[in-house]
Amino acid sequence: MSNLNKCNFCQNSAQQKCSGCQQIFYCSKEHQKLDWKCHKKNCQCFKITSNKEIGRFLSATRDIKPNEIILKEKPLIYGPAQETIPVCLGCNQEISTNNYRLCSKCQWPMCSEKCEANPSHLPECNFISKSKAKISPIPKHFYQCILVLRCLYQKQHNPSLWKKLNLLESHCKERQTTPGYYNEKVMATELIQKLFKMEFSLDEILKVCGIIMVNAHEVPLSEPPYVAIYEKTSMFENNCSSNCSKTFTEAGEILITSGVQIKKDDHLSICYADPLWNTTNRRMFLNETKFFWCTCKRCTDLTEFGSYFSAVSCQNKFDGGILLPTNDDENWICNKCNSTVPNLLVNSLLDKIGKEISDLDKNNVSKCKAFINKLKGILPSNNFHLVDVKLALSQLIGQTMGGLAQVSNEDLELKRSICEELIKLTETIIPSEKRVRGLLKFEHHASLAELARRSNKNNQQIKLILKESALNLQDCIELLKYEPKILPEGQICEQARKNMNDLSKFIIEK
């Protein structure tokens, strides 16, 4: 009999599988309970797999329902981003130029004695104090080497962690042609080897730089955000319409949840680019930072699941067609009249619009509305540039002193329609992006609640509007329930819970 059919506790014959991971057996519920303390840390709904095409990846060991916790993982290592304003190396928060103390050992600026004693600061403190290198009061350009030092420190002081880091992808060869590679070499030789007098080889240092570049996640729990490397999370596949979602706990753990129904043996994925970028920008970013050209279903579908998110309107006004890129990368072709436009011309147009959006005051409702109206007939309604402005507008309307109560009927209806439009779009192309979907659900709820307040309809009709508003609140809470309270999305979830309580009482009284 194979080990898979033996009880994980007593090794006797067993038929009952663990429902959590579907990987081990028990002969009875009693033995499963007795073994839980040992099995808990390994009970997960995925397994590590590999193939020649993509290397290591994670696949589901059972069917996974939407919004299940798949993985909660502490970082292997964390530290400030390479490009950052001065931050405390203990708490990662911004250092005030007028209020800081120097570390008593390495003279690095810190915000408190408590932060100086933080174990995360030990590696660089150890290296720098031994080297007797002089640190300027706010060494902004030195921050680029902190996380590198923390990784290198593990080689001697934590070999098991060092081994885990070295198993992660670094793309050393591919990185040699990138603009940042020269800067990394300068940092490695001038700071780490010469100034800090460390005896690590150039290859070792540059490999660590690659591991950080390819695997680090931005963690938005401090201002500015810091970066962290997570072992198992690094094995999630990229997919621009992923089936998983990531957030963080207040303790800095990464939390991966399912965004959609996932079938057994499906690959688990998150999106490593901004999913609200167009296809060209997503693929370029992934190639430049992760060193692969994405071929996920969304990237290979020119229509992006019928959304035309990256498309441009055909200027033949008689057919209402959409211009889409072609495989030869030279022309875009209309899906109705087959007319073509050179790729350079389309990209020039999109770049020009992108520059206008960068200059647009997104805190001004009138300017956002005018910008959207100006682009009608030039871009499809779901084009990524328009979506950028519409997202801002969906939250902006009602943020004035008097709130939604002071908004015109026209703007209130606009807010409602934009929310509905964007909810449908995000459910289609990025169903696992819970933060943006949760925010849209909250704004949609608010617009419906205000429409109900202003309505002249009978109580039954008003009640129907309020019930729809409540359904949006329920969705918002479900989508954002894992968000930490220190982030805006977590605070919106808390507000949604309060609103739900008030709205439920009001509906009952109606």
Secondary structure in CASP SS format (residue, H / E / C, confidence):
PFRMAT SS
TARGET T0000
AUTHOR 0000-0000-0000
METHOD secondary structure of the structure
MODEL  1
M C 1.00
S C 1.00
N H 1.00
L H 1.00
N H 1.00
K E 1.00
C E 1.00
N C 1.00
F C 1.00
C C 1.00
Q C 1.00
N C 1.00
S E 1.00
A C 1.00
Q C 1.00
Q E 1.00
K E 1.00
C C 1.00
S C 1.00
G C 1.00
C C 1.00
Q C 1.00
Q C 1.00
I C 1.00
F E 1.00
Y E 1.00
C C 1.00
S C 1.00
K H 1.00
E H 1.00
H H 1.00
Q H 1.00
K H 1.00
L H 1.00
D H 1.00
W H 1.00
K H 1.00
C H 1.00
H H 1.00
K H 1.00
K H 1.00
N H 1.00
C C 1.00
Q C 1.00
C C 1.00
F E 1.00
K E 1.00
I E 1.00
T E 1.00
S E 1.00
N E 1.00
K C 1.00
E C 1.00
I C 1.00
G E 1.00
R E 1.00
F E 1.00
L E 1.00
S E 1.00
A E 1.00
T C 1.00
R C 1.00
D C 1.00
I E 1.00
K C 1.00
P C 1.00
N C 1.00
E C 1.00
I E 1.00
I E 1.00
L E 1.00
K E 1.00
E E 1.00
K C 1.00
P C 1.00
L C 1.00
I E 1.00
Y E 1.00
G E 1.00
P E 1.00
A C 1.00
Q C 1.00
E C 1.00
T C 1.00
I C 1.00
P C 1.00
V E 1.00
C C 1.00
L C 1.00
G C 1.00
C C 1.00
N C 1.00
Q C 1.00
E E 1.00
I C 1.00
S E 1.00
T C 1.00
N C 1.00
N E 1.00
Y C 1.00
R E 1.00
L E 1.00
C C 1.00
S C 1.00
K C 1.00
C C 1.00
Q C 1.00
W C 1.00
P E 1.00
M E 1.00
C C 1.00
S C 1.00
E H 1.00
K H 1.00
C H 1.00
E H 1.00
A C 1.00
N C 1.00
P H 1.00
S H 1.00
H H 1.00
L H 1.00
P H 1.00
E H 1.00
C H 1.00
N H 1.00
F H 1.00
I H 1.00
S H 1.00
K H 1.00
S H 1.00
K C 1.00
A C 1.00
K C 1.00
I C 1.00
S C 1.00
P C 1.00
I C 1.00
P C 1.00
K H 1.00
H H 1.00
F H 1.00
Y H 1.00
Q H 1.00
C H 1.00
I H 1.00
L H 1.00
V H 1.00
L H 1.00
R H 1.00
C H 1.00
L H 1.00
Y H 1.00
Q H 1.00
K H 1.00
Q H 1.00
H H 1.00
N C 1.00
P H 1.00
S H 1.00
L H 1.00
W H 1.00
K H 1.00
K H 1.00
L H 1.00
N H 1.00
L C 1.00
L C 1.00
E C 1.00
S C 1.00
H C 1.00
C H 1.00
K H 1.00
E H 1.00
R H 1.00
Q C 1.00
T C 1.00
T C 1.00
P H 1.00
G H 1.00
Y H 1.00
Y H 1.00
N H 1.00
E H 1.00
K H 1.00
V H 1.00
M H 1.00
A H 1.00
T H 1.00
E H 1.00
L H 1.00
I H 1.00
Q H 1.00
K H 1.00
L H 1.00
F C 1.00
K C 1.00
M C 1.00
E C 1.00
F C 1.00
S C 1.00
L H 1.00
D H 1.00
E H 1.00
I H 1.00
L H 1.00
K H 1.00
V H 1.00
C H 1.00
G H 1.00
I H 1.00
I H 1.00
M H 1.00
V H 1.00
N H 1.00
A C 1.00
H E 1.00
E E 1.00
V E 1.00
P C 1.00
L C 1.00
S C 1.00
E C 1.00
P C 1.00
P C 1.00
Y E 1.00
V E 1.00
A E 1.00
I E 1.00
Y C 1.00
E C 1.00
K H 1.00
T H 1.00
S H 1.00
M H 1.00
F C 1.00
E E 1.00
N E 1.00
N C 1.00
C C 1.00
S C 1.00
S C 1.00
N C 1.00
C E 1.00
S E 1.00
K E 1.00
T E 1.00
F E 1.00
T C 1.00
E C 1.00
A C 1.00
G C 1.00
E C 1.00
I E 1.00
L E 1.00
I E 1.00
T E 1.00
S E 1.00
G C 1.00
V C 1.00
Q C 1.00
I E 1.00
K C 1.00
K C 1.00
D C 1.00
D C 1.00
H E 1.00
L C 1.00
S E 1.00
I E 1.00
C C 1.00
Y C 1.00
A C 1.00
D C 1.00
P C 1.00
L C 1.00
W C 1.00
N C 1.00
T H 1.00
T H 1.00
N H 1.00
R H 1.00
R H 1.00
M H 1.00
F H 1.00
L H 1.00
N H 1.00
E H 1.00
T H 1.00
K C 1.00
F C 1.00
F C 1.00
W C 1.00
C C 1.00
T C 1.00
C C 1.00
K H 1.00
R H 1.00
C H 1.00
T H 1.00
D C 1.00
L C 1.00
T C 1.00
E C 1.00
F C 1.00
G C 1.00
S C 1.00
Y C 1.00
F C 1.00
S C 1.00
A C 1.00
V E 1.00
S E 1.00
C C 1.00
Q C 1.00
N C 1.00
K C 1.00
F C 1.00
D C 1.00
G C 1.00
G C 1.00
I E 1.00
L E 1.00
L E 1.00
P E 1.00
T C 1.00
N C 1.00
D C 1.00
D C 1.00
E C 1.00
N E 1.00
W E 1.00
I E 1.00
C E 1.00
N C 1.00
K C 1.00
C C 1.00
N C 1.00
S C 1.00
T E 1.00
V E 1.00
P E 1.00
N H 1.00
L H 1.00
L H 1.00
V H 1.00
N H 1.00
S H 1.00
L H 1.00
L H 1.00
D H 1.00
K H 1.00
I H 1.00
G H 1.00
K H 1.00
E H 1.00
I H 1.00
S H 1.00
D H 1.00
L C 1.00
D C 1.00
K C 1.00
N C 1.00
N C 1.00
V H 1.00
S H 1.00
K H 1.00
C H 1.00
K H 1.00
A H 1.00
F H 1.00
I H 1.00
N H 1.00
K H 1.00
L C 1.00
K E 1.00
G C 1.00
I C 1.00
L E 1.00
P C 1.00
S C 1.00
N C 1.00
N C 1.00
F H 1.00
H H 1.00
L H 1.00
V H 1.00
D H 1.00
V H 1.00
K H 1.00
L H 1.00
A H 1.00
L H 1.00
S H 1.00
Q H 1.00
L H 1.00
I C 1.00
G C 1.00
Q C 1.00
T C 1.00
M C 1.00
G C 1.00
G H 1.00
L H 1.00
A H 1.00
Q H 1.00
V C 1.00
S C 1.00
N H 1.00
E H 1.00
D H 1.00
L H 1.00
E H 1.00
L H 1.00
K H 1.00
R H 1.00
S H 1.00
I H 1.00
C H 1.00
E H 1.00
E H 1.00
L H 1.00
I H 1.00
K H 1.00
L H 1.00
T H 1.00
E H 1.00
T H 1.00
I H 1.00
I C 1.00
P C 1.00
S C 1.00
E C 1.00
K H 1.00
R H 1.00
V H 1.00
R H 1.00
G H 1.00
L H 1.00
L H 1.00
K H 1.00
F H 1.00
E H 1.00
H H 1.00
H H 1.00
A H 1.00
S H 1.00
L H 1.00
A H 1.00
E H 1.00
L H 1.00
A H 1.00
R H 1.00
R H 1.00
S C 1.00
N C 1.00
K C 1.00
N C 1.00
N H 1.00
Q H 1.00
Q H 1.00
I H 1.00
K H 1.00
L H 1.00
I H 1.00
L H 1.00
K H 1.00
E H 1.00
S H 1.00
A H 1.00
L H 1.00
N H 1.00
L H 1.00
Q H 1.00
D H 1.00
C H 1.00
I H 1.00
E H 1.00
L H 1.00
L H 1.00
K C 1.00
Y C 1.00
E C 1.00
P C 1.00
K C 1.00
I C 1.00
L C 1.00
P H 1.00
E H 1.00
G H 1.00
Q H 1.00
I H 1.00
C H 1.00
E H 1.00
Q H 1.00
A H 1.00
R H 1.00
K H 1.00
N H 1.00
M H 1.00
N H 1.00
D H 1.00
L H 1.00
S H 1.00
K H 1.00
F H 1.00
I H 1.00
I H 1.00
E H 1.00
K C 1.00
END
